[in-house]
Amino acid sequence: MNFIQPSLPGVFTHNPNQPIDGSLWTIKAEITLYALLPFALFFMKRKPLTTWFIIYLISCLWFWFFIHVYTGAKADALAKQFVGLSGYFFFGTLLSVHQASFDKLKEIAIVSLIAYFLTKDTQLSLFVEPVAFSSVVLLFCTSMFKEVPIGKYGDFSYGIYLYHWPIIQLLIHFGVYEANPLLGVALTIMLTLLLAVLSWNLLESRFLKRKSTPNITIKPTIV
């Protein structure tokens, strides 16, 4: 529920956005979607296109309702909860279980991206975005850049996700972006990568190793 109170009193209060780490809002959505995955997968293996279309439609209608109909508090935040994001998430699930859709990924990406640019300034774009954005990202990951050895030196993705926001907030707080925006961007990239590398090597990889090594306790036999 961090979208209700994402900041602390006196911390970054003069920044345009006050959250200490605004990226964390995605965690609850990710956990919920992963928890729903086995149930969606059960139906998707039997009727992949029908199941995905139902999820996609519910997702789009949820997002559309809170953006264009609902006028209460936190409308934008409510729109981006797990229901509104399920259209993106389960598109990847569809590709993993439905080979025919995966084989047409390039065509889906091109057509949906054209449709997105044609509808970008209309309400219809909300119904195109889940397919357009998801298909383009997945096309890059599974086709164009699949041979790039990004993970050769470690998995820095979580560190980048976790640390970039606080670094940006600190640089804004100390006036770096206001003085020189390009310097702010350069420092953000360098400091984020540095912290991500340190985090992976000093913290994350060590915990993963501990997790993968089971603790075997030998209980004495009582005769």
TILOFI-447353 format. One record per residue: y, z, x of N, C-alpha, C, O, CB in turn. Coordinates in steps of 0.001 Angstrom, whole numbers, plus 500000, padded with zeros to 6 digits. Atoms other than C-alpha are relative to their C-alpha. Glycine has a CB too. Layout:
<rs>
YZXYZXYZXYZXYZX ...
</rs>
This chain:
<rs>
498783500000500827500000500000500000501261500000500857502313500462500414500009501215499067 498850499941499103502310499541502983501180499165499503502302499337499979499597499536501378 498873500786500503504369497006501017500947500869499165502086500474498916499492498814499162 499133499088500745505726499957499006500938500737500954502121500906500656499158501010499189 499182499315498998506957501817502109499550499565501395498753500256502029499898501553499843 500465500536498723506545499704505263500728500544501226500358500232502358500129498528499982 499180499569498863509125501490507405500078501519500051499616502215499147501415499397499912 499774498563499826510028504943508714501501500269500046502263499431500527499306500524501297 498565499674499986513395506688508282500567499965501417500029500593502329500240501384499379 499310500044498721515737505873511149499432499034501014499973498912502113500005501328500581 500636500930499059513445503279512763500305498558499581499916498130498495498456500239500061 499634501410500239514794499699512948500811499833498711500727498793498058498734499127499930 499261500052501268517117500483510027501117498960500020501573498523498964500587501368499683 498931500992499907519743498054511323499456498582500227500234497633500314500955500373501129 500600501327499875517285495159511771499963499304498641499949499972497607498577500100500591 500094500725501293517138492405509110498763500406499196498831500515497972499969498480500246 501204499464500629513556493575508363499666501326500664499663501426501891498801498999500110 500193498666499454512749497254508767498560500400500330498381501381501051500541500963499058 501368499552499688508903497409508931499739500097501497500195499257502273498992499056499378 500350499835498595507549498712512232499028498917500434499171498343501514499399501385500249 500934501090499704504649496258512117499661499296498689498700499650498007498698500534500709 500171500697501268504945493860509202498725499192499903498356498763498810501150499108499770 501247500767500040501731492062510187498869500761499320497917500151498834499582499620501404 501116499181500476499578494954508994499705499812498514498657500242498032500288501451500270 500236500185501443499959493945505338498756499152499740498172499236498660501224499342499340 501145500886500227497159491402505819498658500735500064497663500241499534500011498879501019 501282499340499756494494493974506770499294500349498699498097500096498557500204501258500832 500645499604501264493871495297503254499482498781499243498440498846498592500986500786499114 500466501225500655493624491731501930498735499475500677497801499044500001501102498921500021 501173500477499254491155490764504678498761500831499668497688500284499412500272500044501516 501137499119500288488937493803504065499466499752498596498254499693498387500406501475500157 500418500239501386488894493170500311499270498674499868498248498594499185501211500024499064 500640501310500088488037489495500736498637499986500692497704499343500211500902498935500613 501305499903499346485251490280503201499006500762499122497820500434499092500136500689501369 500879499248500899483866492815500707499530499131498833498414499297498342500721501249499470 500355500887501110483897490130497987499148498817500431498534498153499596501247499496499333 500685501187499493482321487493500227498532499895499573498117498815499151500077499987501493 501404500146500415478642488305499471499834499586498544498928498820498216499268501292500226 500091500346501419479259488047495718500398498543499765499741497817499018500891500932499163 499568501393500139481190484781496004498976499055500606498729497976500069501367499790500661 500980500840499316478592483396498408498744499815499151498123498752499176499633500609501357 501173500072500876475792484172495934500134498837499021499195498066498824499814501326499232 499770501067500979477342481826493362500318498671500688499958497603500192501145500387499054 499580501227499338478757479350495860498812499225500566498855497997500637500986500319501108 501188500686499513475325478592497317499297499239498884498581498273499147499043500994500634 500636500656501138474183477599493831500884498904499411500420497793499153499663501025498927 499054500983500532477281475840492502501278500065500832502263500667500405500303500262498480 498888499819499054479663475473495461501346499533499466502322500281499518499704499267501271 498711500543500439482364473243493976500526500726498768501719501013498676499874498509499707 499581499297501212482429474965490594500506501402500315501545501826499809498844500075499006 499610498635499630482581478446492120501328499999500732502221500789500425498920500657500872 498743500041499257485291477504494574501162499634499091502240500214499221499906499004501154 498902500425500863487365475770491888500467501147499098501665501297498860499571498796499148 499623498860500842487281478856489647500828501001500805501861501484500342498740500689499416 499253499081499137488381481083492543501373499433500339502383500136500287499216500285501289 498737500674499650491034478557493580500989500045498841502172500314499048499737498537500404 499121500025501164492433478316490043500559501380499708501750501524499432499256499469498781 499531498624500222492603482098489587501036500375501057502063500979500746498810501002500030 499092499699498902494271482414492982501372499353499796502404500007499944499397499536501317 498735500729500189496908479757492250500786500539498814502005500690498891499731498507499804 499330499483501193497675481102488781500585501389500255501671501711499773499021500050498820 499489498676499623498046484628490171501299499850500788502299500496500475498948500783500835 498825500203499155500502483426492818501158499442499174502293499906499289499668499051501172 498968500621500831502396481246490328500624501018499044501839501018498845499410498825499207 499500499010500965502700484116487820500997500946500658502072501186500109498834500804499395 499128499009499372504226486592490275501213499371500682502185500068500977499216500804501009 498846500668499394506548484000491814500950499453498945502167499529499113499538498870500913 499161500717500957507797482183488709500098500642498606500951500245497811499481498618499856 499976499400501336507073484396485674500385501475500055501313501909499372498640499843499325 499773498553499901506976488072486631501346500279500656501663499709501700498863500681500799 498663499696499479510445489527487198500147501468500393501257501939500637501055499640498966 499955498587499648509528493124488003500116500211501499500322499276502272498773500703499481 499865499629498588509638494978491298498825499480500827497710499338500327500105501524500142 501004500396499023507730493785494366499228498734499602498043498610499911499035501131500207 500679501213500473506937490383492823499414499203501164498266498764501100500973499120499201 500469500795498863506662488605496181498817500679500692497863500015501100501144499776501005 501096499264499364504453491349497639498742499957499148497641499813499679500407501453500255 501162500055500891502179491373494587499358498616500018498137498492499925500405500371498568 500532501366499957501820487596494767499093499798501205498145499015501146501143498982500031 500729500206498750500468487887498308498867501001500209498383501160501330500952500079501158 501176499140499881497735490419497576498737499133500039498822497906499993499934501018498819 501229500743499689494085489444498010499671498922498981499060497914499335498843500951500097 500301501015501019493846487537494709500733498703500325500159497617500245500395500502498583 499215501177499673496633485187495727499560499310501276499835498124501464501428500372500112 500454500570498731495059484651499156498566499484499944498106498835500883500118501030501091 501415500363500078491504484051497937499786498484500007498739498021500460499383500597498747 500132501452499968492122480303497485499913499459501409499196498492501664501155499362499288 500057500396498591492714479991501233498678500465500624497978499693501279501208500587500784 501161499386499357489913482339502281498701499301499610497891498970500476499920501477499639 501278500523500460487134480892500137499900498479500133498839497909499877499777500399498564 500121501409499653488004477296501016499136499850501259498332498923501366501402499366500216 500845500001498811486473478064504404498552500279499663497646499708500270500495501017500996 501366499713500447483434479515502645499360498753499402498190498463499650499995501147498969 500509501240500591483062476296500668499538499030501079498466498436500963501074499341499127 500361500933498930483033474231503855498745500444500741497992499613501251501153499856500983 501163499498499263480393476479505392498695499818499231497622499792499836500191501467500328 501237500122500790477927476047502504499832498624499371498756498294498872499977501051498910 500054501309500659478769472555501238500291498927501037501453498642501328501016499915498809 499854500954498902478165469937503929500826498781499604501569498245500425498637499555500483 499257501188500449479613467091501844501509500234500086502259499325500444499605499630498553 498571499679499900482995468857501705500438500060501453501517499587501810500307501335499303 499661499915498575482921469589505420500085498606500624500956498347501454498957500854500751 499991501360499460482122465953506188501271499243499615501673498308500307498775499235499512 498774500657500477485246464940504227501255500792500363502322500551499798499937499807498486 498882499115499680487501467560505850501235499228500455502351499556500053499589500987501076 498859500768499510489689464999507630500737499331498845501966499376498780499542498947501018 499387500667501157490295463047504410500691501015499091501781500760498579498938499215499204 499408498950500840490931466270502465501315500474500605502300500656499889499024501193499835 498796499528499322493469467416505061501144499001499869502275499388499576499707500265501472 498954501033500059495374464109505086500568499881498585501784499896498396499440498635500461 499560500178501394495502463696501296500765501226499504501822501094498888498789499731499083 499350498787500488496378467334500583501332500249500700502264500775500093499084501198500192 498735499832499276499066467375503281501063499058499452502221499449499307499800499754501506 499058500940500625500690464256501802500443500526498637501623500466498290499357498595499849 499680499446501317500489465855498354500939501190500118501822501380499282498721500414499270 499130498838499813502102469011499709501444499573500256502367500124499656499494500864501161 498641500447499700505106467161501151500646499326498790501863499397498620499990499040501191 499458500630501203505495465209497904500396501017498934501272500751498112498989499034499426 499745498988501035505495468412495818500684501242500553500790502253499859498699500399499332 499524498803499295507120470784498322501104500741499257501163501969499313500496499619501366 498864499372500690510219471442496208499728500235498521500661500434497743501238499143500153 500364499778501402508324471877492939498991501143499907498451501600500915499417498704499367 500986498938500214506090474530491403498582499524500294497693500343500527500083500516498569 501335500533499729503116472215491960499544500281501425498347500270501710499975498509499743 500379499751498600503236472998495683499103501226500129498282501300501043501251500181500866 500844498803499961501648476394494931498531499661499793497648500377500264500452501000498944 501373500399500269498549474553493742499444499092501108498240498842501167499921499291498653 500430500879498913498436472285496797499838500764501313498983500424502131501000498861500182 499976499270498737499117474807499570498640500530500454498290500339501619500947501137499885 501270499443499509495699476553499651499091498966500647498439499250501652499263500657498867 500857501048499443493888473279500286500663499370501222500012499162502245499697498920498936 499305500684498905496533471662502499500017500851501263499624500382502331501432499653499587 499875499144498822497123474607504828498628500336500597498439500287501813500745501291499637 501331499625499516493469475658505035499300498828500674498709498989501742499146500521498848 500714501155499455492117472171505647500585499555501332499840499155502227500035498845499010 499375500404498737494644471384508389499597500956501122499230500520502214501541499959499858 500381499019498980493930474630510256498539499836500390498204499837501575500253501427499496 501434500136499715490166474189509933499678498685500705498754498621501515499197500098498708 500200501272499313490407470557511015500320500132501481499582499625502325500863498904499367 499645499778498595492174471586514220498932500825500707498565500538501846501363500700500108 500951499085499360489652474369514872498627499384500190497947499682501171499871501261499189 501365500522499956486495472376514182499910498593500569498810498082500782499410500015498626 500038501375499537487507468963515461500843499796501253500316499553502338500470499075498905 499095500396498924490562468464517627499975500949501195500056500508502342501398499909499470 499905499037498906490520471690519646498745500857500147498796501941500726501196500892499790 501206499170499947486945472896519327499463500167501416498740501127501683498925499403499122 500496499910498633486247472240523030500964500735500936500667500916502117499732498616500534 499043499276499161489322474122524279499448501393500273499206502146499330501407500080499318 500637498715499679487926477168526150500960501183499894501199501889500874499419499951501398 499010498936500176490428479627524663499377501376500243500025502264500797500607499937498589 500622498693499879487919482485524609499339500268501335498626501260501482499007500161498941 500662499851498697486817482040528219500384501306500692499560501937501354500348498819500904 499512498814499304488945484925529447500088501229499095500508502300499534501354499715500596 499954498877500924488685487121526365500541499568498651501037498452498497500848501127500570 499500500276501344489628487303522696501316500737499808501339501923499480498964500418498915 498672499380500061493361487941522650500652499875498620501797500288498437500905499374501044 499391500310501294493906486943519015500458501248499258501538501259498667499023499232499142 499625498795500742493915490457517557501204500678500637502078501192499938498821500978499931 498850499414499321496312491718520216501287499258499688502334499874499487499770500015501491 498824500806500354498699488840519508500455500333498584501645500512498326499689498486500123 499703499646501393498488489607515789500645501371499908501593501563499146498727499967499154 499590498612500144499035493322516323501340500308500653502132501077500109498955500891500575 498856499570499189501782493464518955501245499139499855502332499577500231499606500025501425 498821500876499964504081490514518312501150500546499157502314500433499541499629498605499515 498934499525500894505967492129515422500795501148500615502024501073500641499407500445498666 499210498927499379506905495414517157500856499530501169501958500035501377499085501092500472 499217500526498885508035493444520209501245499289499490502340499478500021499153499043500851 498837500682500601510270491227518059501009501017499489502212500862499700499556499069498845 499108498967500544511684494319516330500776500695501123501974500942500989499191501041499190 499321499339498878512468495984519658501060499097500620502160499551500935498984500416501067 499032500928499405514164492871521048501200499787499085502329499654499557499333498656500306 498880500086500943516240492539517882500836501272500069502065501214500074499489499768498555 499315498707499953517091496254518052500935500102501197502041500633501091498985501132500042 499180499926498788518390495914521607500930498794500159501566498644501202499103500113501219 499026501074500020520382492784520738499654498773500808500523497936501050501260500509500465 500379501132499153518394490288522824500092498692499216500639497708499713498573500193500556 499977501225500798517978487740520023501429499593499648501752498406499617499179500185498722 498599500316500331521650487991519080500732499425501201501555498521501057500733501253499497 499336500479498783522748487459522680499480498637500433500257497766500823499812501001501129 500597501261499542520316484651523502498676499795499268497654500337499690499783500003501557 501234500199500784517757483480520904498845499427500808497702499848500627500279499087498840 501066500592499193515812481353523416499371501027500937498157501031501142500541498821500808 500519498931499154515500484323525767499139500951499177498107501435499642501153500767500676 500777499142500883514303486392522829498617499431499716497624500158499745500741500213498703 501291500660500268511566483871522003499121500046501240497933500357501157500212498529499550 500767500015498747510515483588525661499442501389500315498274501523500682500884499508501167 500460498633499742510325487367526091498936500428498998497980501117499353501177500975499957 500998499667501021508433487719522817498637499433500360497628500134500285500437499474498631 501262500654499643505778485230523926499373500671501223498181500978501222500229498497500276 500540499437498758505413486690527432499515501434499802498421501786500245501059499958501104 500380498595500197505353490356526375498808500130499056497946500986499253501187500799499451 501124499960500936502991489672523467498705499623500690497688500293500512500252499068498818 501199500415499262500523487806525688499575501064501009498384501330501170500249498666500719 500310498957499020500754490515528349499317501182499323498291501663499804501279500466500720 500594498874500706500038493295525853498646499640499409497738500472499386500930500482498906 501279500439500566497260491268524218498904499988501064497778500415500809500142498604499373 500978500034498903495524490726527576499630501418500421498452501725500604500558499209501210 500268498613499618495887494395528535499181500711498927498253501458499236501316500753500246 500718499366501107494698495502525098498539499585499980497654500415499773500658499652498669 501385500482500014491598493310525281499188500625501144498068501090500935499968498459500107 500751499545498835490605494396528787499893501518500094498881502030500572500637499468501247 499997498544499836491512498094528606499528500749498763499145501916498851501378500466500362 500300499272501234490764498899524966498955499303499132497880499851498891501263500191499204 500845500652501008489188496347522623498596499682500522497604500020499877500663498720499521 501321500394499475486379494989524836499137501216500304497915501159500167500159499149501267 500763498789499699485375498514525851499383500586498731498237501034498744500899501045500683 500538499491501264484978499604522229498905499090499466497922499566498897501115500140498961 501042500930500444483005496453521432498710500194500786497618500085500227500482498556500141 501187499742499194480649497194524316499303501277499543498075501339499498500371500100501483 500579498751500483480154500727523042499291499788498670498246500382498404501083501074499857 500599500274501304479432499382519577498678499258500140497746499503499373500960499192499136 501195500819499843476824496908520856498882500720500736497758500222500795500342498735500725 501016499221499297474988499569522856499585501179499138500331502153499038500522500484501375 500395498913500896473017501776520478499712501281500762499153501270501859498779499600499190 500303498692499426472823505459521203498632500443499515498445500723498331501086501047499624 501369499644500360469141506318521263499779501479500306499865501911501455498969499112500764 500248498577499839468394509966520704498508500269499845497921499936498816500819500824498976 501425499683500042464856511158521529499847501435499531500248502379500212499326499791501394 500206498671500549463911514062519335498706500591500543497682499909500603499974499956498462 501236499363499491461428516551520779498977500155498890499319500450497745500309501382500621 501075499860500968458087516646519052499566501465499917499233502087500925498803499096500378 500407498614500212457258520023517557498518500036499687498071499458498696500819500659498861 501457499931500194453573520791517876499661501286499233498491501551498958499241499956501383 
</rs>
